[in-house]
């Protein structure tokens, strides 16, 4: 089975989600949209592959906003086309943070600024713990999804929709893939300054991520397993 993993920047990795997909028999193809040397000028040209031929598409997070044409306008349209076509062809799509925001946009929802940022390990309210455990989950976002028509919101908190399911696709606002090494990179590539503005100690955040790794792994594997097992029984 072939999984296309869209990695928008050089910092993020499929992490725990990728590990579980490999364990479940998927061969991962990792595409990096914005190379390291363009991290601060992400308006690159990028040709996304066609949706056909993949058994699964995963869209990871990014430090930009889906609606920021200056940053991502040169390539986000291609990704939205890919996600939309995959979804309508019945290919499961898993959108994570920015990826969830791209998924909702592709399917007729929208993205807006959240009332406040969320950075850190946060518990959520879930209607379906068999699919979305209550966490805590790693969060790092400034925007939130307005789910597309017909979507089922499966988890939330006071800030935003935390998970939605439509057909056999799933969007999650949090980061089930997060491993300590990636959180460290987020901190080093601009995250420390963001944390400081919010009164968060970035080194404590990295330390907490290390301490949370066993729980995070269990929750991520649980989510991936349930997502894959339910993909054959989509919500209409």
Backbone torsions as a table, in degrees:
resi	resn	phi	psi	omega
1	UNK	NA	142.3	-173.2
2	UNK	-113.7	125.7	177.5
3	UNK	-116.0	127.2	173.8
4	UNK	-92.5	122.3	-179.6
5	UNK	-113.3	116.4	-179.5
6	UNK	-92.3	113.3	179.2
7	UNK	-106.6	110.3	-171.1
8	UNK	-75.9	-29.7	178.8
9	UNK	-136.3	172.5	-175.6
10	UNK	-78.7	-8.7	-173.7
11	UNK	-84.1	-40.9	-173.9
12	UNK	-81.1	149.1	176.8
13	UNK	-132.4	158.3	175.9
14	UNK	-67.6	-17.3	169.1
15	UNK	48.8	-128.2	-175.4
16	UNK	-65.7	-34.9	177.1
17	UNK	-64.3	-45.8	177.9
18	UNK	-62.0	-40.9	179.0
19	UNK	-57.5	-46.3	-176.8
20	UNK	-70.4	-35.6	177.4
21	UNK	-62.3	-41.8	177.1
22	UNK	-62.1	-42.9	178.4
23	UNK	-62.9	-28.1	179.1
24	UNK	-87.7	5.5	172.6
25	UNK	99.2	12.3	-179.2
26	UNK	-90.7	139.7	171.5
27	UNK	-95.5	115.8	-173.7
28	UNK	-89.9	132.3	169.1
29	UNK	-111.0	114.8	-174.0
30	UNK	-100.8	119.5	177.6
31	UNK	-107.7	126.9	175.8
32	UNK	-103.1	119.5	-175.3
33	UNK	-78.9	-51.9	-175.8
34	UNK	-109.4	114.2	-179.1
35	UNK	-71.9	165.2	-174.9
36	UNK	-55.8	-41.1	-175.6
37	UNK	-70.0	-11.3	178.3
38	UNK	-112.1	17.8	-175.5
39	UNK	-58.0	-36.1	-177.9
40	UNK	-95.0	-4.1	174.0
41	UNK	-135.4	73.7	-168.4
42	UNK	-80.8	9.2	-178.1
43	UNK	-81.0	59.9	-178.3
44	UNK	-86.0	168.5	170.3
45	UNK	-96.5	130.7	-177.8
46	UNK	-145.7	130.7	178.4
47	UNK	-100.0	111.5	178.0
48	UNK	-78.5	146.9	177.9
49	UNK	-72.2	167.8	175.4
50	UNK	-72.6	154.2	-179.7
51	UNK	-70.4	-26.9	-176.4
52	UNK	-64.4	143.3	176.2
53	UNK	96.4	-7.0	178.1
54	UNK	-103.3	148.4	176.0
55	UNK	-97.3	-13.7	-177.5
56	UNK	-162.4	144.3	174.0
57	UNK	-125.7	131.0	176.4
58	UNK	-120.4	126.4	177.1
59	UNK	-112.8	118.2	-174.3
60	UNK	-87.4	-176.3	-178.8
61	UNK	-76.9	176.4	179.6
62	UNK	-161.7	155.8	-179.7
63	UNK	-84.6	10.7	-176.5
64	UNK	-116.3	175.6	176.4
65	UNK	-101.8	141.2	178.9
66	UNK	-58.9	-33.2	-176.4
67	UNK	-90.9	5.3	-179.4
68	UNK	-87.2	91.0	-176.4
69	UNK	-61.9	-31.4	179.7
70	UNK	-63.4	-39.7	-177.1
71	UNK	-83.4	-49.3	-169.7
72	UNK	-120.2	3.1	-175.3
73	UNK	-60.8	-23.8	-178.2
74	UNK	-75.2	-19.1	-176.4
75	UNK	-133.6	-15.0	-174.1
76	UNK	-64.4	-31.6	178.9
77	UNK	-59.8	-38.7	177.8
78	UNK	-65.3	-38.1	178.4
79	UNK	-69.1	-42.1	179.3
80	UNK	-60.1	-40.4	177.8
81	UNK	-61.8	-43.6	179.1
82	UNK	-62.2	-48.2	-178.2
83	UNK	-64.2	-41.4	-179.4
84	UNK	-63.8	-45.2	-178.8
85	UNK	-66.1	-43.0	178.6
86	UNK	-58.6	-48.7	-178.4
87	UNK	-59.8	-46.9	-176.3
88	UNK	-71.5	-18.8	174.9
89	UNK	-89.4	2.2	178.3
90	UNK	82.9	11.8	176.3
91	UNK	-82.8	120.3	-177.7
92	UNK	-60.2	137.8	176.6
93	UNK	-120.3	130.1	172.8
94	UNK	-113.4	113.0	179.1
95	UNK	-104.4	129.7	-176.4
96	UNK	-118.6	118.4	178.6
97	UNK	55.6	-109.1	174.5
98	UNK	-52.7	-38.7	179.0
99	UNK	-63.2	-36.7	175.7
100	UNK	-67.2	-38.5	178.8
101	UNK	-67.8	-36.0	174.9
102	UNK	-67.4	-40.9	-179.9
103	UNK	-62.2	-47.7	-178.9
104	UNK	-64.3	-37.9	177.9
105	UNK	-64.4	-43.0	-178.9
106	UNK	-62.1	-30.5	-173.8
107	UNK	-101.9	11.5	173.5
108	UNK	103.4	2.9	172.4
109	UNK	-87.4	-159.3	-179.5
110	UNK	-152.0	174.2	179.5
111	UNK	-130.7	139.6	179.3
112	UNK	-141.2	162.9	176.3
113	UNK	-63.2	135.4	176.5
114	UNK	-73.4	155.9	179.0
115	UNK	-62.9	-24.1	174.2
116	UNK	-157.8	153.9	176.7
117	UNK	-69.3	157.6	170.7
118	UNK	-125.8	118.9	174.8
119	UNK	-134.9	122.5	179.0
120	UNK	128.6	-172.7	-177.4
121	UNK	-92.0	118.8	-168.9
122	UNK	-131.5	133.6	171.4
123	UNK	-79.5	154.0	-178.6
124	UNK	-132.0	162.4	173.8
125	UNK	-93.8	126.7	-176.1
126	UNK	-125.0	136.7	173.9
127	UNK	-85.4	-12.5	-171.9
128	UNK	-142.0	72.4	-177.5
129	UNK	-63.6	-18.6	175.6
130	UNK	-68.3	-22.5	175.5
131	UNK	-104.0	-49.6	-176.4
132	UNK	-118.4	96.7	175.1
133	UNK	-61.1	156.4	-176.9
134	UNK	-71.7	-4.7	176.8
135	UNK	93.2	-150.5	8.5
136	UNK	-69.9	149.7	179.5
137	UNK	-115.8	150.9	175.1
138	UNK	-73.7	130.2	179.5
139	UNK	-123.4	141.8	172.1
140	UNK	-158.1	87.2	-176.4
141	UNK	-155.9	156.9	177.4
142	UNK	-119.1	-13.0	-178.9
143	UNK	-113.8	171.9	176.9
144	UNK	-143.8	156.9	-178.9
145	UNK	-88.3	140.8	159.8
146	UNK	-103.3	107.4	-171.6
147	UNK	-60.1	152.6	-177.6
148	UNK	-71.6	163.7	177.6
149	UNK	-55.9	136.3	178.6
150	UNK	84.9	-4.0	-179.9
151	UNK	-75.8	152.2	174.5
152	UNK	-104.9	115.7	174.2
153	UNK	-75.0	121.8	-175.6
154	UNK	-109.1	-13.1	178.3
155	UNK	-156.8	154.5	-175.7
156	UNK	-162.0	169.8	163.3
157	UNK	-145.3	-167.3	-175.7
158	UNK	-67.5	-19.1	-176.0
159	UNK	-90.0	-39.6	-170.4
160	UNK	-169.6	170.9	165.1
161	UNK	-62.8	127.2	-179.0
162	UNK	-100.1	-20.6	176.2
163	UNK	-158.3	142.3	174.3
164	UNK	-142.9	149.9	-179.4
165	UNK	-125.7	135.0	176.6
166	UNK	-143.7	124.3	-172.0
167	UNK	58.6	-133.4	176.3
168	UNK	-104.4	25.7	176.4
169	UNK	-108.5	151.5	-176.0
170	UNK	-137.2	132.1	173.0
171	UNK	-116.0	134.0	177.3
172	UNK	-128.1	135.3	-177.8
173	UNK	-79.0	-24.1	-178.1
174	UNK	-87.4	-176.0	-174.1
175	UNK	-118.7	84.3	177.3
176	UNK	-67.3	-18.6	-177.8
177	UNK	-81.0	-12.4	-166.6
178	UNK	-61.8	128.0	171.7
179	UNK	-119.1	158.3	-176.4
180	UNK	-54.7	-37.6	-178.5
181	UNK	-63.6	-36.2	179.0
182	UNK	-73.6	-40.6	176.1
183	UNK	-59.6	-39.9	176.1
184	UNK	-58.7	-43.0	179.6
185	UNK	-67.7	-39.8	176.4
186	UNK	-58.9	-41.6	178.3
187	UNK	-63.4	-44.1	-175.2
188	UNK	-71.8	-28.1	-178.3
189	UNK	-101.8	58.5	173.7
190	UNK	99.1	-15.4	-176.6
191	UNK	-70.2	-30.3	-179.5
192	UNK	-61.1	-41.3	178.9
193	UNK	-67.2	-39.2	177.0
194	UNK	-63.0	-43.5	178.2
195	UNK	-60.6	-43.9	-178.3
196	UNK	-59.9	-40.0	179.8
197	UNK	-64.7	-25.3	-178.5
198	UNK	-101.0	5.4	179.5
199	UNK	74.4	25.4	179.8
200	UNK	-103.5	134.0	175.7
201	UNK	-81.7	112.2	-175.4
202	UNK	-64.0	-32.6	180.0
203	UNK	-70.6	-35.0	174.4
204	UNK	-65.6	-36.1	177.9
205	UNK	-63.8	-43.2	177.9
206	UNK	-64.9	-42.7	179.0
207	UNK	-62.9	-42.0	178.0
208	UNK	-62.9	-37.0	179.2
209	UNK	-64.3	-38.0	176.1
210	UNK	-64.7	-43.7	-179.3
211	UNK	-66.0	-31.9	-177.0
212	UNK	-82.8	-8.0	-170.4
213	UNK	-54.5	-44.6	179.7
214	UNK	-61.7	-42.7	178.6
215	UNK	-67.1	-42.5	179.8
216	UNK	-61.4	-40.4	179.5
217	UNK	-63.5	-46.5	179.6
218	UNK	-60.2	-46.1	-179.6
219	UNK	-65.0	-42.3	-179.3
220	UNK	-64.4	-45.1	179.2
221	UNK	-62.8	-40.2	177.4
222	UNK	-58.8	-47.7	-178.7
223	UNK	-63.2	-47.3	-178.5
224	UNK	-62.2	-44.0	179.7
225	UNK	-60.5	-47.5	-178.5
226	UNK	-65.3	-39.8	178.5
227	UNK	-61.1	-49.0	-178.9
228	UNK	-65.4	-41.6	-177.4
229	UNK	-67.4	-30.8	-178.9
230	UNK	-89.7	-9.6	-178.2
231	UNK	-60.6	-25.1	177.9
232	UNK	-79.3	-8.7	179.5
233	UNK	-128.4	70.2	-171.7
234	UNK	-68.5	154.3	170.9
235	UNK	-82.0	129.7	-178.7
236	UNK	-82.8	NA	NA
